[in-house]
Amino acid sequence: AELAELGVEPPAMAGRPAIQAPDGALPGPSRDDVAAASEMSQDDRQQMILGMVAQLDERLSADGGSVEEWTRLVRAYVVLGDKPAARGALAKAQAALAGDTQALSALDRLAEDAGLKS
């Protein structure tokens, strides 16, 4: 999986709150980050990606986040082929956003689109 596919935070942003661009988009890896990752071995790149996804999961689990951030996490796990982790992240997102019917509706569509419905 490539950084751009996952949309996870590059290492330089890990641990910082997600900052949204003026158009509301979440930041992704910069061109420099993608270029640096392309020079790594496949194993090193995979470990870096797994680490970034784990950091995003830890941050959202501890601090919460927007539906867009939770969606990014769920999709990252789906792209990585880890449906159990995707389902776990989806459940955490639903619990964290329980009072937001619009967010829950978006998460329900995500679950359906990603094949995570039981």
C-alpha positions in Angstrom: 0.0 0.0 0.0 1.2 3.5 -0.8 1.1 6.5 1.5 -1.2 8.4 -0.9 -3.7 5.4 -1.0 -3.9 5.3 2.8 -4.0 9.0 3.4 -2.3 8.6 6.8 -0.2 11.3 8.4 3.4 11.4 7.3 6.0 10.9 10.0 6.7 14.6 10.3 3.1 15.1 11.4 2.7 12.1 13.7 1.4 13.0 17.1 0.2 16.4 16.1 -3.5 17.2 15.8 -4.8 16.9 12.3 -4.9 20.3 10.6 -7.5 20.7 7.9 -6.8 22.6 4.7 -9.0 25.6 4.0 -11.2 23.4 1.8 -11.7 21.0 4.7 -9.5 18.3 3.3 -7.2 16.4 5.7 -3.5 16.6 5.1 -1.7 13.8 3.5 1.9 13.0 2.8 3.8 15.6 1.0 5.6 15.0 -2.3 8.9 14.8 -0.4 7.4 12.2 2.0 6.2 10.1 -0.9 9.5 10.5 -2.7 11.4 9.4 0.5 9.1 6.4 0.9 9.6 5.4 -2.7 13.4 5.0 -2.0 12.8 2.7 1.0 12.8 -1.1 0.7 9.3 -2.6 0.4 9.6 -4.0 4.0 10.8 -0.7 5.4 8.0 1.2 3.6 5.4 -1.3 4.9 6.7 -0.9 8.5 6.5 2.9 8.2 3.0 2.7 6.9 1.9 0.3 9.6 3.5 2.6 12.2 1.6 5.7 10.8 -1.7 3.8 10.8 -1.1 2.6 14.4 -0.2 6.2 15.5 -3.4 7.5 13.9 -5.4 4.8 15.6 -3.8 5.6 19.0 -4.4 9.3 18.6 -8.1 8.9 17.6 -8.7 6.3 20.3 -7.2 8.7 22.9 -8.4 12.1 21.7 -11.3 11.4 19.3 -11.5 13.0 15.9 -13.8 14.0 13.1 -15.7 11.5 11.0 -13.2 12.2 8.2 -10.3 11.2 10.4 -12.1 8.0 11.5 -12.9 7.2 7.9 -9.3 7.6 7.0 -8.3 5.1 9.7 -10.9 2.5 8.7 -10.0 2.9 5.0 -6.3 2.5 5.8 -7.0 -0.8 7.6 -9.1 -2.0 4.6 -6.3 -1.1 2.1 -3.8 -3.0 4.3 -6.2 -6.0 4.2 -6.8 -6.0 7.9 -10.7 -6.2 8.1 -10.7 -7.1 11.8 -8.8 -3.9 12.6 -11.0 -2.0 10.2 -14.1 -3.3 12.0 -12.6 -2.4 15.4 -11.8 1.1 14.2 -15.3 1.4 12.9 -16.8 0.4 16.2 -14.6 2.9 18.1 -15.6 5.6 15.6 -19.3 4.8 16.1 -18.9 5.0 19.9 -16.9 8.2 19.7 -19.4 9.8 17.4 -22.6 8.3 18.9 -24.4 11.7 19.3 -23.8 12.7 15.7 -26.5 11.1 13.4 -24.9 12.5 10.3 -21.5 11.1 11.2 -23.1 7.7 12.1 -24.8 7.7 8.7 -21.5 8.3 6.9 -19.9 5.5 8.9 -22.7 3.2 8.0 -22.1 4.0 4.3 -18.4 3.4 4.8 -19.0 0.0 6.4 -21.2 -1.0 3.5 -18.9 0.3 0.8 -15.9 -1.4 2.5 -17.6 -4.7 3.0 -17.4 -4.5 6.8 -21.1 -5.1 7.5 -21.7 -8.4 9.3 
